[in-house]
Amino acid sequence: IGACGQNEKYNGNQVNVVGQEISYSTGETTMNGYIAQDENDFQQRPGILVVHEWWGHDEHARNSADKLAELGYVALAVD
């Protein structure tokens, strides 16, 4: 699954998953991540945090976020 794939996975509606690198912060600490969601669904969706394996954030974490977004979730792969 690429960052911009199309699939019909949830509710029979067309899904257009878009993923992008983001930065988020708390206090003085800034972190990076990857968020994936359906750009055609503007309703509030449940969210899932994707936590990488011990070697760090990689393509596998981003692909997992994309797959979850195809199922109707907003997925954030943290770093």
Phi and psi in radians as a Rosetta constraint file:
Dihedral C 1 N 2 CA 2 C 2 CIRCULARHARMONIC -1.502 0.35
Dihedral N 2 CA 2 C 2 N 3 CIRCULARHARMONIC 3.115 0.35
Dihedral C 2 N 3 CA 3 C 3 CIRCULARHARMONIC -1.157 0.35
Dihedral N 3 CA 3 C 3 N 4 CIRCULARHARMONIC -0.404 0.35
Dihedral C 3 N 4 CA 4 C 4 CIRCULARHARMONIC -2.248 0.35
Dihedral N 4 CA 4 C 4 N 5 CIRCULARHARMONIC 1.276 0.35
Dihedral C 4 N 5 CA 5 C 5 CIRCULARHARMONIC -1.796 0.35
Dihedral N 5 CA 5 C 5 N 6 CIRCULARHARMONIC 2.854 0.35
Dihedral C 5 N 6 CA 6 C 6 CIRCULARHARMONIC -2.155 0.35
Dihedral N 6 CA 6 C 6 N 7 CIRCULARHARMONIC 2.441 0.35
Dihedral C 6 N 7 CA 7 C 7 CIRCULARHARMONIC -2.771 0.35
Dihedral N 7 CA 7 C 7 N 8 CIRCULARHARMONIC 2.774 0.35
Dihedral C 7 N 8 CA 8 C 8 CIRCULARHARMONIC -1.982 0.35
Dihedral N 8 CA 8 C 8 N 9 CIRCULARHARMONIC 1.452 0.35
Dihedral C 8 N 9 CA 9 C 9 CIRCULARHARMONIC -1.816 0.35
Dihedral N 9 CA 9 C 9 N 10 CIRCULARHARMONIC -0.720 0.35
Dihedral C 9 N 10 CA 10 C 10 CIRCULARHARMONIC -2.106 0.35
Dihedral N 10 CA 10 C 10 N 11 CIRCULARHARMONIC 2.450 0.35
Dihedral C 10 N 11 CA 11 C 11 CIRCULARHARMONIC 0.971 0.35
Dihedral N 11 CA 11 C 11 N 12 CIRCULARHARMONIC 0.303 0.35
Dihedral C 11 N 12 CA 12 C 12 CIRCULARHARMONIC 1.204 0.35
Dihedral N 12 CA 12 C 12 N 13 CIRCULARHARMONIC 0.162 0.35
Dihedral C 12 N 13 CA 13 C 13 CIRCULARHARMONIC -1.645 0.35
Dihedral N 13 CA 13 C 13 N 14 CIRCULARHARMONIC 2.686 0.35
Dihedral C 13 N 14 CA 14 C 14 CIRCULARHARMONIC -1.183 0.35
Dihedral N 14 CA 14 C 14 N 15 CIRCULARHARMONIC 2.284 0.35
Dihedral C 14 N 15 CA 15 C 15 CIRCULARHARMONIC -1.932 0.35
Dihedral N 15 CA 15 C 15 N 16 CIRCULARHARMONIC 2.284 0.35
Dihedral C 15 N 16 CA 16 C 16 CIRCULARHARMONIC -2.195 0.35
Dihedral N 16 CA 16 C 16 N 17 CIRCULARHARMONIC 1.632 0.35
Dihedral C 16 N 17 CA 17 C 17 CIRCULARHARMONIC -1.349 0.35
Dihedral N 17 CA 17 C 17 N 18 CIRCULARHARMONIC 2.259 0.35
Dihedral C 17 N 18 CA 18 C 18 CIRCULARHARMONIC -2.175 0.35
Dihedral N 18 CA 18 C 18 N 19 CIRCULARHARMONIC 2.256 0.35
Dihedral C 18 N 19 CA 19 C 19 CIRCULARHARMONIC -2.070 0.35
Dihedral N 19 CA 19 C 19 N 20 CIRCULARHARMONIC 2.556 0.35
Dihedral C 19 N 20 CA 20 C 20 CIRCULARHARMONIC -2.625 0.35
Dihedral N 20 CA 20 C 20 N 21 CIRCULARHARMONIC 2.606 0.35
Dihedral C 20 N 21 CA 21 C 21 CIRCULARHARMONIC -1.267 0.35
Dihedral N 21 CA 21 C 21 N 22 CIRCULARHARMONIC 2.393 0.35
Dihedral C 21 N 22 CA 22 C 22 CIRCULARHARMONIC -2.358 0.35
Dihedral N 22 CA 22 C 22 N 23 CIRCULARHARMONIC 2.855 0.35
Dihedral C 22 N 23 CA 23 C 23 CIRCULARHARMONIC -2.081 0.35
Dihedral N 23 CA 23 C 23 N 24 CIRCULARHARMONIC 2.485 0.35
Dihedral C 23 N 24 CA 24 C 24 CIRCULARHARMONIC -2.445 0.35
Dihedral N 24 CA 24 C 24 N 25 CIRCULARHARMONIC 2.697 0.35
Dihedral C 24 N 25 CA 25 C 25 CIRCULARHARMONIC -2.495 0.35
Dihedral N 25 CA 25 C 25 N 26 CIRCULARHARMONIC 2.770 0.35
Dihedral C 25 N 26 CA 26 C 26 CIRCULARHARMONIC -2.451 0.35
Dihedral N 26 CA 26 C 26 N 27 CIRCULARHARMONIC 2.189 0.35
Dihedral C 26 N 27 CA 27 C 27 CIRCULARHARMONIC 1.056 0.35
Dihedral N 27 CA 27 C 27 N 28 CIRCULARHARMONIC -2.225 0.35
Dihedral C 27 N 28 CA 28 C 28 CIRCULARHARMONIC -1.710 0.35
Dihedral N 28 CA 28 C 28 N 29 CIRCULARHARMONIC 0.087 0.35
Dihedral C 28 N 29 CA 29 C 29 CIRCULARHARMONIC -1.721 0.35
Dihedral N 29 CA 29 C 29 N 30 CIRCULARHARMONIC 2.165 0.35
Dihedral C 29 N 30 CA 30 C 30 CIRCULARHARMONIC -1.957 0.35
Dihedral N 30 CA 30 C 30 N 31 CIRCULARHARMONIC 2.349 0.35
Dihedral C 30 N 31 CA 31 C 31 CIRCULARHARMONIC -2.186 0.35
Dihedral N 31 CA 31 C 31 N 32 CIRCULARHARMONIC 2.834 0.35
Dihedral C 31 N 32 CA 32 C 32 CIRCULARHARMONIC -1.983 0.35
Dihedral N 32 CA 32 C 32 N 33 CIRCULARHARMONIC 2.742 0.35
Dihedral C 32 N 33 CA 33 C 33 CIRCULARHARMONIC -2.847 0.35
Dihedral N 33 CA 33 C 33 N 34 CIRCULARHARMONIC -3.031 0.35
Dihedral C 33 N 34 CA 34 C 34 CIRCULARHARMONIC -2.365 0.35
Dihedral N 34 CA 34 C 34 N 35 CIRCULARHARMONIC 2.170 0.35
Dihedral C 34 N 35 CA 35 C 35 CIRCULARHARMONIC -1.980 0.35
Dihedral N 35 CA 35 C 35 N 36 CIRCULARHARMONIC 2.364 0.35
Dihedral C 35 N 36 CA 36 C 36 CIRCULARHARMONIC -2.201 0.35
Dihedral N 36 CA 36 C 36 N 37 CIRCULARHARMONIC 2.367 0.35
Dihedral C 36 N 37 CA 37 C 37 CIRCULARHARMONIC -2.783 0.35
Dihedral N 37 CA 37 C 37 N 38 CIRCULARHARMONIC 2.883 0.35
Dihedral C 37 N 38 CA 38 C 38 CIRCULARHARMONIC -1.424 0.35
Dihedral N 38 CA 38 C 38 N 39 CIRCULARHARMONIC 2.044 0.35
Dihedral C 38 N 39 CA 39 C 39 CIRCULARHARMONIC -1.258 0.35
Dihedral N 39 CA 39 C 39 N 40 CIRCULARHARMONIC -0.217 0.35
Dihedral C 39 N 40 CA 40 C 40 CIRCULARHARMONIC -1.640 0.35
Dihedral N 40 CA 40 C 40 N 41 CIRCULARHARMONIC -0.095 0.35
Dihedral C 40 N 41 CA 41 C 41 CIRCULARHARMONIC -1.994 0.35
Dihedral N 41 CA 41 C 41 N 42 CIRCULARHARMONIC 1.860 0.35
Dihedral C 41 N 42 CA 42 C 42 CIRCULARHARMONIC -1.686 0.35
Dihedral N 42 CA 42 C 42 N 43 CIRCULARHARMONIC 0.074 0.35
Dihedral C 42 N 43 CA 43 C 43 CIRCULARHARMONIC -1.298 0.35
Dihedral N 43 CA 43 C 43 N 44 CIRCULARHARMONIC 2.756 0.35
Dihedral C 43 N 44 CA 44 C 44 CIRCULARHARMONIC -1.138 0.35
Dihedral N 44 CA 44 C 44 N 45 CIRCULARHARMONIC 2.261 0.35
Dihedral C 44 N 45 CA 45 C 45 CIRCULARHARMONIC -2.094 0.35
Dihedral N 45 CA 45 C 45 N 46 CIRCULARHARMONIC 2.664 0.35
Dihedral C 45 N 46 CA 46 C 46 CIRCULARHARMONIC -1.172 0.35
Dihedral N 46 CA 46 C 46 N 47 CIRCULARHARMONIC 2.593 0.35
Dihedral C 46 N 47 CA 47 C 47 CIRCULARHARMONIC -1.986 0.35
Dihedral N 47 CA 47 C 47 N 48 CIRCULARHARMONIC 2.628 0.35
Dihedral C 47 N 48 CA 48 C 48 CIRCULARHARMONIC -2.313 0.35
Dihedral N 48 CA 48 C 48 N 49 CIRCULARHARMONIC 2.337 0.35
Dihedral C 48 N 49 CA 49 C 49 CIRCULARHARMONIC -1.571 0.35
Dihedral N 49 CA 49 C 49 N 50 CIRCULARHARMONIC 2.282 0.35
Dihedral C 49 N 50 CA 50 C 50 CIRCULARHARMONIC -1.833 0.35
Dihedral N 50 CA 50 C 50 N 51 CIRCULARHARMONIC 2.050 0.35
Dihedral C 50 N 51 CA 51 C 51 CIRCULARHARMONIC -1.824 0.35
Dihedral N 51 CA 51 C 51 N 52 CIRCULARHARMONIC 2.245 0.35
Dihedral C 51 N 52 CA 52 C 52 CIRCULARHARMONIC -1.250 0.35
Dihedral N 52 CA 52 C 52 N 53 CIRCULARHARMONIC 2.956 0.35
Dihedral C 52 N 53 CA 53 C 53 CIRCULARHARMONIC -1.341 0.35
Dihedral N 53 CA 53 C 53 N 54 CIRCULARHARMONIC 3.111 0.35
Dihedral C 53 N 54 CA 54 C 54 CIRCULARHARMONIC -1.056 0.35
Dihedral N 54 CA 54 C 54 N 55 CIRCULARHARMONIC -0.435 0.35
Dihedral C 54 N 55 CA 55 C 55 CIRCULARHARMONIC -1.471 0.35
Dihedral N 55 CA 55 C 55 N 56 CIRCULARHARMONIC -0.031 0.35
Dihedral C 55 N 56 CA 56 C 56 CIRCULARHARMONIC 1.935 0.35
Dihedral N 56 CA 56 C 56 N 57 CIRCULARHARMONIC 3.046 0.35
Dihedral C 56 N 57 CA 57 C 57 CIRCULARHARMONIC -1.084 0.35
Dihedral N 57 CA 57 C 57 N 58 CIRCULARHARMONIC 2.265 0.35
Dihedral C 57 N 58 CA 58 C 58 CIRCULARHARMONIC -2.601 0.35
Dihedral N 58 CA 58 C 58 N 59 CIRCULARHARMONIC -3.019 0.35
Dihedral C 58 N 59 CA 59 C 59 CIRCULARHARMONIC -1.057 0.35
Dihedral N 59 CA 59 C 59 N 60 CIRCULARHARMONIC -0.604 0.35
Dihedral C 59 N 60 CA 60 C 60 CIRCULARHARMONIC -1.079 0.35
Dihedral N 60 CA 60 C 60 N 61 CIRCULARHARMONIC -0.751 0.35
Dihedral C 60 N 61 CA 61 C 61 CIRCULARHARMONIC -1.105 0.35
Dihedral N 61 CA 61 C 61 N 62 CIRCULARHARMONIC -0.734 0.35
Dihedral C 61 N 62 CA 62 C 62 CIRCULARHARMONIC -1.162 0.35
Dihedral N 62 CA 62 C 62 N 63 CIRCULARHARMONIC -0.722 0.35
Dihedral C 62 N 63 CA 63 C 63 CIRCULARHARMONIC -1.104 0.35
Dihedral N 63 CA 63 C 63 N 64 CIRCULARHARMONIC -0.668 0.35
Dihedral C 63 N 64 CA 64 C 64 CIRCULARHARMONIC -1.101 0.35
Dihedral N 64 CA 64 C 64 N 65 CIRCULARHARMONIC -0.725 0.35
Dihedral C 64 N 65 CA 65 C 65 CIRCULARHARMONIC -1.093 0.35
Dihedral N 65 CA 65 C 65 N 66 CIRCULARHARMONIC -0.741 0.35
Dihedral C 65 N 66 CA 66 C 66 CIRCULARHARMONIC -1.053 0.35
Dihedral N 66 CA 66 C 66 N 67 CIRCULARHARMONIC -0.764 0.35
Dihedral C 66 N 67 CA 67 C 67 CIRCULARHARMONIC -1.126 0.35
Dihedral N 67 CA 67 C 67 N 68 CIRCULARHARMONIC -0.689 0.35
Dihedral C 67 N 68 CA 68 C 68 CIRCULARHARMONIC -1.161 0.35
Dihedral N 68 CA 68 C 68 N 69 CIRCULARHARMONIC -0.644 0.35
Dihedral C 68 N 69 CA 69 C 69 CIRCULARHARMONIC -1.130 0.35
Dihedral N 69 CA 69 C 69 N 70 CIRCULARHARMONIC -0.598 0.35
Dihedral C 69 N 70 CA 70 C 70 CIRCULARHARMONIC -1.079 0.35
Dihedral N 70 CA 70 C 70 N 71 CIRCULARHARMONIC -0.488 0.35
Dihedral C 70 N 71 CA 71 C 71 CIRCULARHARMONIC -1.532 0.35
Dihedral N 71 CA 71 C 71 N 72 CIRCULARHARMONIC -0.005 0.35
Dihedral C 71 N 72 CA 72 C 72 CIRCULARHARMONIC 1.863 0.35
Dihedral N 72 CA 72 C 72 N 73 CIRCULARHARMONIC 0.118 0.35
Dihedral C 72 N 73 CA 73 C 73 CIRCULARHARMONIC -1.715 0.35
Dihedral N 73 CA 73 C 73 N 74 CIRCULARHARMONIC 2.815 0.35
Dihedral C 73 N 74 CA 74 C 74 CIRCULARHARMONIC -1.710 0.35
Dihedral N 74 CA 74 C 74 N 75 CIRCULARHARMONIC 2.128 0.35
Dihedral C 74 N 75 CA 75 C 75 CIRCULARHARMONIC -2.063 0.35
Dihedral N 75 CA 75 C 75 N 76 CIRCULARHARMONIC 2.280 0.35
Dihedral C 75 N 76 CA 76 C 76 CIRCULARHARMONIC -2.009 0.35
Dihedral N 76 CA 76 C 76 N 77 CIRCULARHARMONIC 1.986 0.35
Dihedral C 76 N 77 CA 77 C 77 CIRCULARHARMONIC -1.548 0.35
Dihedral N 77 CA 77 C 77 N 78 CIRCULARHARMONIC 1.923 0.35
Dihedral C 77 N 78 CA 78 C 78 CIRCULARHARMONIC -1.444 0.35
Dihedral N 78 CA 78 C 78 N 79 CIRCULARHARMONIC 2.792 0.35
